[in-house]
Amino acid sequence: MGYIQDKINAKLPKALDGKLSDATEPFEASRVTAGGAYDPVTGQYGTTTETWQGRWIKGSWSTQQIDGVNILATDTKRLVVQVETEWTPAVDDVVNGLTVMSVGKDPADTLWILNLRRT
């Protein structure tokens, strides 16, 4: 990591513990993947569920970003501090009852930017 990124990764979690704590909330993410053992009775393969915990920063989409296709007016925006979780978000992950529709990163590569939708 670069010097600036290291500084951000060190200071952002501390800021979120202090004055910015009311802008955060905890999350639990889960991902279901196929590939478990084959069940000859049902003729299907099992699934595996992975879970992660952490906290994220509450955000919202601007009216210019809401296009009615990729981002709906009812979608939720959340920012995940990468150094606080081992989770690498992916489309279709479920987080606090919401489904991940898209995943992006900030320019400093310290936050995951999530578009979440109630499905």
OpenMM code with the backbone's topology and positions (N, CA, C; nanometers):
from openmm import Vec3, app, unit

residues = "MET GLY TYR ILE GLN ASP LYS ILE ASN ALA LYS LEU PRO LYS ALA LEU ASP GLY LYS LEU SER ASP ALA THR GLU PRO PHE GLU ALA SER ARG VAL THR ALA GLY GLY ALA TYR ASP PRO VAL THR GLY GLN TYR GLY THR THR THR GLU THR TRP GLN GLY ARG TRP ILE LYS GLY SER TRP SER THR GLN GLN ILE ASP GLY VAL ASN ILE LEU ALA THR ASP THR LYS ARG LEU VAL VAL GLN VAL GLU THR GLU TRP THR PRO ALA VAL ASP ASP VAL VAL ASN GLY LEU THR VAL MET SER VAL GLY LYS ASP PRO ALA ASP THR LEU TRP ILE LEU ASN LEU ARG ARG THR".split()
positions = [
    Vec3(0.0833, -0.1181, 0.0000),
    Vec3(0.0000, 0.0000, 0.0000),
    Vec3(0.0876, 0.1242, 0.0000),
    Vec3(0.0304, 0.2311, -0.0525),
    Vec3(0.1024, 0.3567, -0.0551),
    Vec3(0.0911, 0.4317, 0.0759),
    Vec3(0.1725, 0.5323, 0.0892),
    Vec3(0.1769, 0.6119, 0.2121),
    Vec3(0.0416, 0.6743, 0.2452),
    Vec3(-0.0228, 0.7374, 0.1472),
    Vec3(-0.1516, 0.8033, 0.1708),
    Vec3(-0.2576, 0.7007, 0.2084),
    Vec3(-0.2606, 0.5904, 0.1385),
    Vec3(-0.3584, 0.4858, 0.1685),
    Vec3(-0.3372, 0.4306, 0.3098),
    Vec3(-0.2128, 0.4122, 0.3499),
    Vec3(-0.1844, 0.3661, 0.4857),
    Vec3(-0.2349, 0.4654, 0.5895),
    Vec3(-0.2157, 0.5949, 0.5639),
    Vec3(-0.2628, 0.6982, 0.6572),
    Vec3(-0.4151, 0.6959, 0.6687),
    Vec3(-0.4830, 0.6844, 0.5555),
    Vec3(-0.6300, 0.6800, 0.5560),
    Vec3(-0.6771, 0.5563, 0.6305),
    Vec3(-0.6157, 0.4412, 0.6019),
    Vec3(-0.6557, 0.3167, 0.6681),
    Vec3(-0.6325, 0.3215, 0.8185),
    Vec3(-0.5355, 0.3981, 0.8634),
    Vec3(-0.5088, 0.4100, 1.0068),
    Vec3(-0.6026, 0.5099, 1.0736),
    Vec3(-0.6344, 0.6188, 1.0059),
    Vec3(-0.7110, 0.7265, 1.0688),
    Vec3(-0.8621, 0.7120, 1.0551),
    Vec3(-0.9104, 0.6545, 0.9454),
    Vec3(-1.0547, 0.6459, 0.9246),
    Vec3(-1.1250, 0.5632, 1.0322),
    Vec3(-1.0777, 0.4426, 1.0653),
    Vec3(-1.1445, 0.3676, 1.1723),
    Vec3(-1.1462, 0.4424, 1.3057),
    Vec3(-1.0393, 0.5147, 1.3367),
    Vec3(-1.0354, 0.5924, 1.4611),
    Vec3(-1.1390, 0.7036, 1.4583),
    Vec3(-1.1528, 0.7700, 1.3450),
    Vec3(-1.2533, 0.8768, 1.3324),
    Vec3(-1.3937, 0.8203, 1.3462),
    Vec3(-1.4163, 0.7010, 1.2927),
    Vec3(-1.5487, 0.6388, 1.3021),
    Vec3(-1.5784, 0.5914, 1.4440),
    Vec3(-1.4754, 0.5688, 1.5241),
    Vec3(-1.4956, 0.5332, 1.6655),
    Vec3(-1.5340, 0.6553, 1.7474),
    Vec3(-1.4943, 0.7717, 1.7030),
    Vec3(-1.5150, 0.8946, 1.7799),
    Vec3(-1.6303, 0.9769, 1.7287),
    Vec3(-1.5981, 1.0928, 1.6754),
    Vec3(-1.6977, 1.1914, 1.6358),
    Vec3(-1.7931, 1.1447, 1.5266),
    Vec3(-1.7512, 1.0506, 1.4466),
    Vec3(-1.8354, 1.0037, 1.3365),
    Vec3(-1.9098, 0.8736, 1.3672),
    Vec3(-1.9123, 0.8337, 1.4924),
    Vec3(-1.9716, 0.7042, 1.5265),
    Vec3(-2.1204, 0.6953, 1.4936),
    Vec3(-2.1918, 0.8078, 1.4964),
    Vec3(-2.3346, 0.8028, 1.4654),
    Vec3(-2.3609, 0.7852, 1.3159),
    Vec3(-2.2583, 0.7911, 1.2331),
    Vec3(-2.2731, 0.7701, 1.0888),
    Vec3(-2.2515, 0.6242, 1.0504),
    Vec3(-2.2230, 0.5387, 1.1486),
    Vec3(-2.1949, 0.3986, 1.1186),
    Vec3(-2.3021, 0.3083, 1.1775),
    Vec3(-2.3076, 0.1874, 1.1267),
    Vec3(-2.3944, 0.0834, 1.1827),
    Vec3(-2.3314, -0.0519, 1.1517),
    Vec3(-2.3592, -0.1518, 1.2338),
    Vec3(-2.3008, -0.2840, 1.2095),
    Vec3(-2.3718, -0.3544, 1.0941),
    Vec3(-2.3013, -0.4470, 1.0321),
    Vec3(-2.3632, -0.5286, 0.9278),
    Vec3(-2.3199, -0.6730, 0.9428),
    Vec3(-2.4006, -0.7609, 0.8841),
    Vec3(-2.3635, -0.9009, 0.8689),
    Vec3(-2.3941, -0.9397, 0.7253),
    Vec3(-2.2922, -0.9831, 0.6554),
    Vec3(-2.3043, -1.0211, 0.5156),
    Vec3(-2.2977, -1.1720, 0.5024),
    Vec3(-2.3678, -1.2243, 0.4023),
    Vec3(-2.3611, -1.3679, 0.3768),
    Vec3(-2.3604, -1.3932, 0.2265),
    Vec3(-2.2969, -1.5039, 0.1915),
    Vec3(-2.2887, -1.5466, 0.0513),
    Vec3(-2.3136, -1.6962, 0.0473),
    Vec3(-2.4088, -1.7365, -0.0359),
    Vec3(-2.4393, -1.8776, -0.0544),
    Vec3(-2.3780, -1.9210, -0.1867),
    Vec3(-2.2975, -2.0257, -0.1814),
    Vec3(-2.2339, -2.0772, -0.3025),
    Vec3(-2.2656, -2.2251, -0.3186),
    Vec3(-2.2790, -2.2677, -0.4425),
    Vec3(-2.3012, -2.4088, -0.4715),
    Vec3(-2.1689, -2.4817, -0.4624),
    Vec3(-2.1754, -2.6123, -0.4557),
    Vec3(-2.0516, -2.6883, -0.4572),
    Vec3(-2.0352, -2.7789, -0.3375),
    Vec3(-2.1397, -2.7939, -0.2614),
    Vec3(-2.1327, -2.8878, -0.1499),
    Vec3(-2.1406, -3.0309, -0.2022),
    Vec3(-2.1597, -3.1238, -0.1135),
    Vec3(-2.1661, -3.2657, -0.1499),
    Vec3(-2.2923, -3.2949, -0.2307),
    Vec3(-2.2817, -3.3886, -0.3200),
    Vec3(-2.3948, -3.4316, -0.4022),
    Vec3(-2.4871, -3.5192, -0.3191),
    Vec3(-2.6175, -3.4905, -0.3264),
    Vec3(-2.7184, -3.5697, -0.2560),
    Vec3(-2.7913, -3.6543, -0.3593),
    Vec3(-2.7655, -3.7861, -0.3614),
    Vec3(-2.8281, -3.8707, -0.4631),
    Vec3(-2.9802, -3.8818, -0.4474),
    Vec3(-3.0331, -3.8570, -0.3304),
    Vec3(-3.1781, -3.8646, -0.3087),
    Vec3(-3.2483, -3.7488, -0.3794),
    Vec3(-3.1957, -3.6262, -0.3622),
    Vec3(-3.2583, -3.5094, -0.4248),
    Vec3(-3.2022, -3.4830, -0.5638),
    Vec3(-3.0855, -3.5396, -0.5941),
    Vec3(-3.0222, -3.5155, -0.7230),
    Vec3(-2.9598, -3.3773, -0.7338),
    Vec3(-2.9317, -3.3149, -0.6187),
    Vec3(-2.8763, -3.1797, -0.6194),
    Vec3(-2.7491, -3.1740, -0.5369),
    Vec3(-2.6715, -3.0715, -0.5645),
    Vec3(-2.5517, -3.0459, -0.4861),
    Vec3(-2.5883, -2.9547, -0.3699),
    Vec3(-2.5162, -2.9679, -0.2622),
    Vec3(-2.5388, -2.8837, -0.1455),
    Vec3(-2.4850, -2.7433, -0.1679),
    Vec3(-2.5058, -2.6616, -0.0677),
    Vec3(-2.4556, -2.5245, -0.0743),
    Vec3(-2.3743, -2.4947, 0.0509),
    Vec3(-2.2935, -2.3916, 0.0396),
    Vec3(-2.2125, -2.3444, 0.1509),
    Vec3(-2.2456, -2.1981, 0.1738),
    Vec3(-2.2602, -2.1602, 0.3003),
    Vec3(-2.2877, -2.0207, 0.3334),
    Vec3(-2.1706, -1.9645, 0.4129),
    Vec3(-2.1151, -1.8535, 0.3631),
    Vec3(-2.0092, -1.7815, 0.4336),
    Vec3(-2.0700, -1.6549, 0.4932),
    Vec3(-2.0224, -1.6150, 0.6106),
    Vec3(-2.0719, -1.4915, 0.6722),
    Vec3(-1.9549, -1.4051, 0.7188),
    Vec3(-1.9785, -1.2746, 0.7183),
    Vec3(-1.8801, -1.1769, 0.7645),
    Vec3(-1.9530, -1.0695, 0.8440),
    Vec3(-1.8823, -1.0083, 0.9366),
    Vec3(-1.9376, -0.8965, 1.0132),
    Vec3(-1.8463, -0.7759, 0.9979),
    Vec3(-1.9009, -0.6613, 1.0298),
    Vec3(-1.8233, -0.5390, 1.0266),
    Vec3(-1.9146, -0.4204, 1.0528),
    Vec3(-1.8697, -0.3046, 1.0133),
    Vec3(-1.9553, -0.1865, 1.0211),
    Vec3(-1.9370, -0.1073, 0.8932),
    Vec3(-2.0395, -0.0340, 0.8620),
    Vec3(-2.0345, 0.0466, 0.7419),
    Vec3(-2.0809, 0.1866, 0.7700),
    Vec3(-2.0548, 0.2745, 0.6746),
    Vec3(-2.0929, 0.4140, 0.6855),
    Vec3(-2.2202, 0.4332, 0.6047),
    Vec3(-2.3188, 0.4947, 0.6673),
    Vec3(-2.4446, 0.5209, 0.5984),
    Vec3(-2.4245, 0.6312, 0.4954),
    Vec3(-2.4829, 0.6134, 0.3793),
    Vec3(-2.4739, 0.7130, 0.2735),
    Vec3(-2.6040, 0.7175, 0.1961),
    Vec3(-2.6098, 0.8014, 0.0967),
    Vec3(-2.7282, 0.8078, 0.0110),
    Vec3(-2.6854, 0.8482, -0.1291),
    Vec3(-2.7653, 0.8098, -0.2258),
    Vec3(-2.7381, 0.8436, -0.3641),
    Vec3(-2.7921, 0.9829, -0.3931),
    Vec3(-2.7192, 1.0607, -0.4707),
    Vec3(-2.7685, 1.1922, -0.5113),
    Vec3(-2.8729, 1.1742, -0.6216),
    Vec3(-2.9546, 1.2748, -0.6416),
    Vec3(-3.0576, 1.2658, -0.7445),
    Vec3(-2.9959, 1.2498, -0.8836),
    Vec3(-2.8765, 1.3014, -0.9043),
    Vec3(-2.8095, 1.2854, -1.0331),
    Vec3(-2.7645, 1.1412, -1.0561),
    Vec3(-2.7379, 1.0674, -0.9496),
    Vec3(-2.6927, 0.9292, -0.9634),
    Vec3(-2.8079, 0.8320, -0.9840),
    Vec3(-2.9256, 0.8683, -0.9398),
    Vec3(-3.0422, 0.7800, -0.9518),
    Vec3(-3.0906, 0.7850, -1.0967),
    Vec3(-3.0768, 0.6710, -1.1662),
    Vec3(-3.1134, 0.6668, -1.3076),
    Vec3(-3.2364, 0.5820, -1.3358),
    Vec3(-3.2910, 0.5172, -1.2333),
    Vec3(-3.4107, 0.4354, -1.2514),
    Vec3(-3.3835, 0.2983, -1.3097),
    Vec3(-3.2589, 0.2696, -1.3438),
    Vec3(-3.2235, 0.1389, -1.3987),
    Vec3(-3.1192, 0.0729, -1.3093),
    Vec3(-2.9999, 0.1322, -1.3036),
    Vec3(-2.8924, 0.0772, -1.2210),
    Vec3(-2.9081, 0.1170, -1.0749),
    Vec3(-2.9506, 0.2379, -1.0501),
    Vec3(-2.9740, 0.2871, -0.9144),
    Vec3(-3.1168, 0.3390, -0.9075),
    Vec3(-3.1968, 0.2766, -0.8222),
    Vec3(-3.3356, 0.3173, -0.8039),
    Vec3(-3.3453, 0.4145, -0.6868),
    Vec3(-3.4541, 0.4910, -0.6834),
    Vec3(-3.4747, 0.5876, -0.5747),
    Vec3(-3.4850, 0.5177, -0.4396),
    Vec3(-3.5223, 0.3904, -0.4380),
    Vec3(-3.5377, 0.3158, -0.3133),
    Vec3(-3.4106, 0.2407, -0.2728),
    Vec3(-3.3058, 0.2472, -0.3541),
    Vec3(-3.1797, 0.1783, -0.3227),
    Vec3(-3.1085, 0.2475, -0.2070),
    Vec3(-3.0212, 0.1724, -0.1425),
    Vec3(-2.9449, 0.2205, -0.0279),
    Vec3(-2.7965, 0.2198, -0.0633),
    Vec3(-2.7262, 0.3237, -0.0210),
    Vec3(-2.5816, 0.3324, -0.0435),
    Vec3(-2.5107, 0.3135, 0.0900),
    Vec3(-2.4099, 0.2275, 0.0916),
    Vec3(-2.3295, 0.2070, 0.2107),
    Vec3(-2.1826, 0.1997, 0.1705),
    Vec3(-2.0959, 0.2460, 0.2608),
    Vec3(-1.9515, 0.2451, 0.2409),
    Vec3(-1.8901, 0.1537, 0.3459),
    Vec3(-1.8141, 0.0557, 0.3018),
    Vec3(-1.7517, -0.0410, 0.3925),
    Vec3(-1.6023, -0.0110, 0.3989),
    Vec3(-1.5507, 0.0087, 0.5202),
    Vec3(-1.4078, 0.0320, 0.5392),
    Vec3(-1.3363, -0.1020, 0.5192),
    Vec3(-1.2526, -0.1099, 0.4170),
    Vec3(-1.1920, -0.2371, 0.3786),
    Vec3(-1.1059, -0.2989, 0.4877),
    Vec3(-1.0354, -0.2179, 0.5665),
    Vec3(-0.9455, -0.2738, 0.6671),
    Vec3(-1.0196, -0.3285, 0.7887),
    Vec3(-1.1504, -0.3053, 0.7966),
    Vec3(-1.2265, -0.3523, 0.9123),
    Vec3(-1.2991, -0.4840, 0.8890),
    Vec3(-1.2876, -0.5411, 0.7711),
    Vec3(-1.3549, -0.6673, 0.7437),
    Vec3(-1.2744, -0.7485, 0.6436),
    Vec3(-1.2909, -0.8780, 0.6461),
    Vec3(-1.2262, -0.9657, 0.5494),
    Vec3(-1.3165, -0.9912, 0.4293),
    Vec3(-1.4348, -0.9337, 0.4311),
    Vec3(-1.5337, -0.9512, 0.3256),
    Vec3(-1.4965, -0.8705, 0.2019),
    Vec3(-1.4954, -0.9362, 0.0890),
    Vec3(-1.4862, -0.8681, -0.0394),
    Vec3(-1.6245, -0.8787, -0.1024),
    Vec3(-1.7010, -0.7703, -0.1021),
    Vec3(-1.8398, -0.7766, -0.1491),
    Vec3(-1.8509, -0.8220, -0.2940),
    Vec3(-1.9605, -0.8903, -0.3229),
    Vec3(-1.9902, -0.9351, -0.4585),
    Vec3(-2.1397, -0.9177, -0.4832),
    Vec3(-2.1753, -0.9004, -0.6094),
    Vec3(-2.3158, -0.8894, -0.6469),
    Vec3(-2.3890, -1.0146, -0.5981),
    Vec3(-2.5082, -0.9961, -0.5468),
    Vec3(-2.5980, -1.1003, -0.4933),
    Vec3(-2.5657, -1.1421, -0.3499),
    Vec3(-2.4615, -1.0877, -0.2880),
    Vec3(-2.4433, -1.1100, -0.1445),
    Vec3(-2.5623, -1.0471, -0.0732),
    Vec3(-2.5970, -1.1007, 0.0429),
    Vec3(-2.7068, -1.0467, 0.1223),
    Vec3(-2.6482, -0.9845, 0.2485),
    Vec3(-2.6859, -0.8578, 0.2738),
    Vec3(-2.6319, -0.7841, 0.3874),
    Vec3(-2.7473, -0.7187, 0.4613),
    Vec3(-2.7653, -0.7558, 0.5875),
    Vec3(-2.8728, -0.6999, 0.6703),
    Vec3(-3.0066, -0.7018, 0.5967),
    Vec3(-3.0337, -0.8098, 0.5243),
    Vec3(-3.1606, -0.8243, 0.4535),
    Vec3(-3.1677, -0.7542, 0.3193),
    Vec3(-3.0590, -0.6922, 0.2767),
    Vec3(-3.0544, -0.6235, 0.1480),
    Vec3(-2.9603, -0.6988, 0.0537),
    Vec3(-2.9876, -0.6926, -0.0752),
    Vec3(-2.9055, -0.7606, -0.1742),
    Vec3(-2.8102, -0.6618, -0.2399),
    Vec3(-2.6843, -0.7020, -0.2534),
    Vec3(-2.5843, -0.6180, -0.3196),
    Vec3(-2.6131, -0.6201, -0.4694),
    Vec3(-2.6362, -0.5004, -0.5255),
    Vec3(-2.6639, -0.4870, -0.6684),
    Vec3(-2.5389, -0.4489, -0.7468),
    Vec3(-2.4506, -0.3690, -0.6846),
    Vec3(-2.3247, -0.3329, -0.7488),
    Vec3(-2.2223, -0.2987, -0.6421),
    Vec3(-2.0955, -0.3141, -0.6794),
    Vec3(-1.9837, -0.2889, -0.5884),
    Vec3(-1.8832, -0.1996, -0.6602),
    Vec3(-1.8374, -0.0964, -0.5913),
    Vec3(-1.7338, -0.0096, -0.6449),
    Vec3(-1.6318, 0.0207, -0.5363),
    Vec3(-1.5293, 0.0965, -0.5723),
    Vec3(-1.4260, 0.1373, -0.4766),
    Vec3(-1.4082, 0.2881, -0.4864),
    Vec3(-1.3615, 0.3469, -0.3782),
    Vec3(-1.3279, 0.4885, -0.3819),
    Vec3(-1.1906, 0.5039, -0.4468),
    Vec3(-1.1545, 0.6254, -0.4894),
    Vec3(-1.0248, 0.6446, -0.5564),
    Vec3(-0.9033, 0.6075, -0.4715),
    Vec3(-0.9154, 0.6183, -0.3390),
    Vec3(-0.8019, 0.5842, -0.2520),
    Vec3(-0.7940, 0.4349, -0.2242),
    Vec3(-0.8912, 0.3582, -0.2732),
    Vec3(-0.8940, 0.2127, -0.2550),
    Vec3(-0.8989, 0.1745, -0.1068),
    Vec3(-0.9806, 0.2465, -0.0298),
    Vec3(-0.9949, 0.2163, 0.1126),
    Vec3(-1.1387, 0.1803, 0.1500),
    Vec3(-1.2341, 0.2116, 0.0625),
    Vec3(-1.3757, 0.1857, 0.0897),
    Vec3(-1.4380, 0.1053, -0.0232),
    Vec3(-1.5285, 0.0137, 0.0124),
    Vec3(-1.6159, -0.0491, -0.0851),
    Vec3(-1.7408, 0.0378, -0.0911),
    Vec3(-1.7891, 0.0705, -0.2088),
    Vec3(-1.9120, 0.1468, -0.2266),
    Vec3(-2.0178, 0.0494, -0.2768),
    Vec3(-2.1230, 0.0311, -0.1947),
    Vec3(-2.2249, -0.0699, -0.2272),
    Vec3(-2.3571, -0.0048, -0.2636),
    Vec3(-2.4213, -0.0592, -0.3662),
    Vec3(-2.5601, -0.0263, -0.3948),
    Vec3(-2.6417, -0.1464, -0.3495),
    Vec3(-2.7310, -0.1228, -0.2532),
    Vec3(-2.8097, -0.2305, -0.1934),
    Vec3(-2.9578, -0.2105, -0.2250),
    Vec3(-3.0272, -0.3222, -0.2440),
    Vec3(-3.1692, -0.3158, -0.2778),
    Vec3(-3.2463, -0.4211, -0.1997),
    Vec3(-3.3630, -0.3798, -0.1542),
    Vec3(-3.4535, -0.4741, -0.0893),
    Vec3(-3.5151, -0.5597, -0.1989),
    Vec3(-3.5022, -0.6915, -0.1867),
    Vec3(-3.5555, -0.7797, -0.2914),
    Vec3(-3.6589, -0.8739, -0.2369),
] * unit.nanometer
topology = app.Topology()
chain = topology.addChain("A")
for resn in residues:
    res = topology.addResidue(resn, chain)
    for name in ("N", "CA", "C"):
        topology.addAtom(name, app.Element.getBySymbol(name[0]), res)
